[in-house]
């Protein structure tokens, strides 16, 4: 009986750890996606600023 309980506990613990790991992985992917979007937005804004400066310089 003790061996069966130990096996069940071990299996249950591994299942919980896997769920926790899966949750952490999903969170990391989500965070990376948001950060990538932030970087892209910043680069697009900077590109827009540089295009405006370039137009001004070409008119001079």
LINTALIN-V583920 format. One record per run of one state. SS is the DSSP state (H for helix, E for strand, C for the rest). FROM is the first residue (numbers start at 1). TO is the last residue. If there is no record, write none. Layout:
ss:SS from:FROM to:TO
ss:SS from:FROM to:TO
This chain:
ss:C from:1 to:1
ss:H from:2 to:59
ss:C from:60 to:60
